[in-house]
Amino acid sequence: MHTQVEIFLNEKKHALASRLSEPRWLLQLAYLADIFSELNLLNMSMQGRDETYLTLSEKLKAFKAKLRLWKGKIKRGKTASYPLLNLFLEDEEDIALLDVQNIIVEHLEKLSYEFDKYIPGEELHEKYK
């Protein structure tokens, strides 16, 4: 699929065509695909008639905990939580996690901050007791 997209973008002389041959950029793309997959799973799990305030708040709380866990794992060089990133690192010998590790940690910190900003923590529970 990657090759087909690269061929298509080259034929169209698209600015992103050259990026598809940059391992560092592709490594970041693999990480983002993993994160968006997790966000999509969270989104899908929160939809439906049977969801209540309590179940939704628990899912959000669990996701915030996952973000902290993932950040810690990346800091230690562990990539098992990121299937596409992990696969890319196994397949590519010219690149290492160290090349993007700080970028990923920074992104996870920003994502955690945004979740905390828009989705209140325990103080919201106190209002509804």
KACORRA-V372844 format. One record per run of one state. SS is the DSSP state (h for helix, s for strand, l for the rest). FROM is the first residue (numbers start at 1). TO is the last residue. If there is no record, write none. Layout:
ss: (SS & SS)
from: (FROM & FROM)
to: (TO & TO)
//
This chain:
ss: (l & h & l & h & l & h & l & h & l & h & l & h & l & h & l & h & l)
from: (1 & 2 & 12 & 15 & 22 & 23 & 46 & 53 & 76 & 83 & 92 & 97 & 100 & 101 & 119 & 122 & 128)
to: (1 & 11 & 14 & 21 & 22 & 45 & 52 & 75 & 82 & 91 & 96 & 99 & 100 & 118 & 121 & 127 & 129)
//
